[in-house]
């Protein structure tokens, strides 16, 4: 049974919605953890699924998959906690030594830490993320950390695929320039080059 069918059935039988949580709960939790850290991850994930449950009548069944819809809800919940995210990125940027930078970076999920392969670029990349417009940072992290396709990112941000591609291109060009042409995500699904 696909997500659209499960959500439709949950309108009459609310217990059915647990299947959506079972399918995507861990994935959303990892994404929120990478964005806000462990202290907020479970609460924001719970807020995400509670909002999804309360507004399940707004789910567009033509999407089929609830994945981009849930990431969009998670992104809005994360937006409520952006100050914490900015503080985390600034702390990483200002880390005085490699040991402190590593300790703060390790607080991000293992997947996020893998994406920032060049140890020396971590503080600079964190500074760039903190300085980005919130909607650009959200889009970049939905694709880089959330692993969303362009189509899913468009659905999550309620925009077009063309707009997602254009914004990501601008973000990549600007980021590559700020990093002096270095591509910290070489080989990943979202490259800056």
C-alpha positions in Angstrom: 0.0 0.0 0.0 1.5 3.4 -1.0 1.6 6.4 1.3 -1.4 8.1 -0.4 -3.6 5.1 0.3 -2.4 4.8 3.9 -3.1 8.5 4.5 -6.5 8.3 2.9 -7.4 5.3 5.1 -6.1 7.2 8.2 -8.8 9.8 7.7 -11.3 7.1 8.7 -9.0 5.0 10.9 -6.4 7.3 12.5 -4.3 4.3 13.7 -3.3 3.7 10.1 -1.2 6.8 10.1 1.4 4.9 12.2 2.5 3.2 9.0 3.7 6.6 7.7 5.7 7.2 10.9 7.1 3.6 10.6 8.3 4.3 7.1 9.8 7.7 7.5 10.3 8.4 11.3 14.0 7.3 11.4 14.8 9.2 8.2 13.2 12.5 9.4 14.8 12.0 12.8 18.3 11.7 11.3 17.7 14.8 9.2 16.5 16.9 12.1 19.3 15.6 14.2 21.8 16.7 11.6 20.2 20.2 11.5 19.5 20.9 15.1 21.5 18.4 17.1 20.4 15.7 19.6 18.8 18.0 22.1 16.0 19.0 19.8 15.8 16.1 17.3 13.2 13.9 18.9 11.0 16.8 19.9 11.1 18.4 16.4 10.5 15.0 14.8 7.5 14.5 17.0 6.2 18.0 16.1 6.7 17.1 12.4 4.6 13.9 12.6 2.0 15.5 14.8 1.6 18.4 12.3 1.4 15.8 9.5 -1.3 13.8 11.3 -3.3 16.9 12.1 -3.1 18.2 8.5 -3.3 14.8 6.6 -6.3 16.1 4.8 -3.9 18.5 3.0 -1.7 15.8 1.6 -1.9 15.7 -2.2 -2.3 12.1 -3.1 -0.9 12.8 -6.6 2.5 12.9 -4.9 2.2 9.2 -4.0 5.0 9.3 -1.6 4.7 11.2 1.7 8.5 11.7 1.9 8.8 15.2 0.4 5.6 16.3 2.2 7.1 15.2 5.5 10.5 16.9 4.7 8.6 20.1 4.0 6.8 19.9 7.3 10.1 19.1 9.0 11.7 22.1 7.3 9.0 24.4 8.7 9.4 22.9 12.2 13.2 23.4 11.9 12.6 27.0 10.9 11.0 27.5 14.3 14.3 26.4 15.8 16.8 28.2 13.4 18.4 30.2 16.1 19.7 27.0 17.7 21.0 25.9 14.3 22.8 29.2 13.7 24.4 29.0 17.1 25.7 25.5 16.3 27.1 26.6 13.0 28.8 29.6 14.5 30.3 27.5 17.3 31.7 25.2 14.6 33.0 28.1 12.7 34.7 29.7 15.7 36.2 26.4 17.0 39.7 27.3 18.1 41.4 24.0 17.5 40.9 20.8 15.6 39.8 18.8 18.7 37.0 21.2 19.4 36.0 21.4 15.8 35.9 17.7 15.6 33.8 17.4 18.8 31.2 19.9 17.5 31.2 18.3 14.1 30.7 14.8 15.6 27.6 16.1 17.2 26.1 16.3 13.7 25.0 12.9 12.4 27.6 10.6 10.9 26.1 11.1 7.5 26.5 14.9 7.8 30.1 14.6 9.0 30.9 12.4 5.9 29.6 15.1 3.6 32.1 17.6 5.0 35.2 15.5 4.0 37.9 18.2 4.2 38.7 18.8 7.9 40.1 22.2 7.2 36.9 23.4 5.5 34.5 22.6 8.3 34.7 25.9 10.0 34.5 27.9 6.8 31.6 25.8 5.4 29.8 26.2 8.7 30.3 30.0 8.4 28.9 29.9 4.8 25.9 27.9 5.9 25.2 30.3 8.8 25.4 33.3 6.4 23.1 31.9 3.8 19.5 33.0 3.4 17.4 30.6 5.4 15.5 29.4 2.4 18.8 28.7 0.5 20.3 26.9 3.5 17.1 24.8 3.8 17.1 23.8 0.2 20.8 22.9 0.2 20.4 20.8 3.3 17.2 19.1 2.1 19.2 17.9 -0.9 22.6 17.3 0.7 21.6 15.9 4.1 18.1 14.8 3.4 19.0 13.2 0.2 15.9 14.6 -1.6 15.8 14.6 -5.4 15.1 17.9 -7.2 11.5 16.8 -7.6 11.1 16.0 -3.9 12.9 19.2 -2.9 10.5 21.1 -5.1 7.5 19.4 -3.4 9.0 20.0 0.1 9.5 23.7 -0.6 6.4 24.2 -2.6 8.2 25.4 -5.7 9.1 24.1 -9.2 11.9 21.8 -10.1 13.3 24.6 -12.4 13.4 26.9 -9.4 15.1 24.3 -7.3 17.8 23.7 -10.0 18.4 27.4 -10.4 18.6 28.2 -6.7 21.0 25.2 -6.2 23.1 26.4 -9.1 23.4 29.9 -7.6 24.2 28.4 -4.1 26.9 26.1 -5.6 28.5 28.9 -7.6 28.5 31.3 -4.6 29.8 28.6 -2.2 32.5 27.4 -4.6 33.7 31.0 -5.0 33.7 31.6 -1.2 35.7 28.4 -0.7 38.3 29.5 -3.3 37.2 26.9 -5.9 37.4 23.9 -3.4 34.6 21.4 -3.6 34.0 19.9 -0.2 31.3 17.6 -1.5 33.1 16.1 -4.5 31.6 12.7 -5.3 28.4 13.3 -3.3 25.0 13.6 -5.0 25.1 17.4 -4.6 28.4 18.8 -5.8 29.4 22.3 -5.8 31.1 22.0 -9.2 
